[in-house]
């Protein structure tokens, strides 16, 4: 079990120059399905911007960002996709998800889009709601290899990046693989 970090050594979020499969393994361990979403059969995009937290020299948390084209109610726009959020099992329950997601969203506010969007397993909806995210009730279509469109089987959640901008009404289509 990981030791509690000392008060004199606060955990801080850093921007990561890169994020590899090895880095992910450092946080979540080895395994074929570290996020528990293999059952969806989806192909995912890598993120472009990465934020992490290190504890005792080890990467223990991550969140990634990617700017994506979408259509909401037939109107084209962009969102910042948030994905790859992970906290090492021995470090969960210490607010690291809040820290790393907040830092990622701070950067997302500089990227232009008005909203951030993520996909999560149902068990994580309440965590993201505590972090200020809102579940969407609309079906969300995402692209998959070969131009195939599929309904996102995970829960879609959104949060405004600027003030209390409301999410527009209408069907949502992501014009890319999910992040």
N, C-alpha and C positions, 0 to 999 in steps of 0.2 A: 504494500500500500504506500502511495506517495506521501511524503511528509507535508505538513502544512507549511506554506511559504512563510518566512519570517516577516514581521511587520517592517523591518528595516530594508527588506528587499522586495518592494512592490513589483507585481507583474505588470509589464507594459507591452503594448502592442507595437510591433515593428512592421514596416513594409518589407516584404520579401522580394528579392530580385527574381526569384524563380520558385516554383513549387513542383516537386517531382513525385513520382510514385514512391520513391524511398522516403521522402518527407512525409507523405501520407501514412506510410507504414510506421514511421516513427511515432505518429500520433495514435493511429488506430490498430497497429499491429498488422501482421500478415493475414491475408484471407482473400478469398475470391469475391466477397460481397461486403466490403467494409461499411457501406451505408445502408445495407439491408433493402436495396431496391432492384436487385437483379431480376426479381420476379416480373418487373415491368417489361423486360425485354427491350428497353429503350437504349439508344446510343446517345451519349452526352457530349457536349462541347467542353473543352478545357477553358478555364478562366484565364483572363489576361492580367488582372491585378490581384496581388496576393498579400494577405495580412496574417501575421502569426504572433504567437506568444511563446517565449522560451522560459523554461524553469530548470535550473541547474544544468544549463547548456543543452537541454533537450527541447525540441519543438513539441508543445503540448496542446496547441489550438491553432486553427486556421479558418479563414473565410476568404472566398474569392469573388471577383466581380467580372462582369462582361457586359458591354453595351449591346443591346439586341433590338432588331426591328420587329414591331408587332402591329397588329390591326386590332382596334377596340371599337366595336360598333361600326365597323366598316371604314374607320378613319385610321390612316397610317400614322405611326409615331414610333418612339423608341422608349425602352425601359432599361434600367440597369438590372441585370440578372445577378442574383446572389446565389452562390452554390459552394459546394465543397466544405460546408461548415462542419467542423469536427473539433471535439475536445477529447483528449486522452481519457480513457475510463477512470484512471486513478485520480484525475483532476476535476471530474464532473462535480457539480453542486457548489462551485466556488465563484461563480459569476464570470467564468472565462468566456462563455458563449456571448454574454452581454457585452463584454469588453471588445472582443474581436469583431463582432457584428457592428457595434457602434463605430469602431474605427473604420471599418469598411464602408459604412454608410456615410461617414463624414467625407471620405474620398468620393463616394458616389455623387454627392451633392455638387462636386466640381465638374462632373462629366456631362452635364446638360439635361438629361431626361428628368421628368417631373416625378417619376415613381420608380421604386425598386420592386422586383418580383422574385419570388422563390417558390420552389416545389418542395414539399416535405411529407414525410410519413404521418399518418393521423396521430400517432403517439406524440409527435413534436408540435402539434398545433398550439397547445396551451403554452408551451415555452415561447414560441414566436409571438403569441398574443401578449404575453407579459412584456415582450420587447417592443411592443407597439405595432405589430403587423396585424392585418385584417384578412380573414379568409374570403375568397371569392366564391360565389355560388354558381357562377357561369361555367359552362364547359370550356376548357382551353384546348385548342388544337395545336399540336407541335409537329414539326417536320421530322422525318426519319429518312435514313438512306434510301435512295431510289425515288425520291420525291413523294414518298408515302406520307399522308397525314394521319395522325392518330390522336385520340382524345387522351389527355394527360390523366393517368390513373392516380397520381399523387395529389395531395391537397395543394392548391395554388393560393399563395398569400401575397399581399401587396402592402406597401407602406409609402406614404408621400415623402419626397425628398426635400420639398420646399413648402413650409407652412402647413396648412391643412388642406392642400389640394385634394379634391375628391377624384376618385377613380371613375372614369366615364362608364356609362351603362352600355351593355351590348356584348355580343359574342367576342371572344378573344382568340386571336390566332398568332402564334409565334412563327415568324418567317425564318426559322432556323431550327437546328437541333436544340433541345433544352440544355440548360446549363447546369 
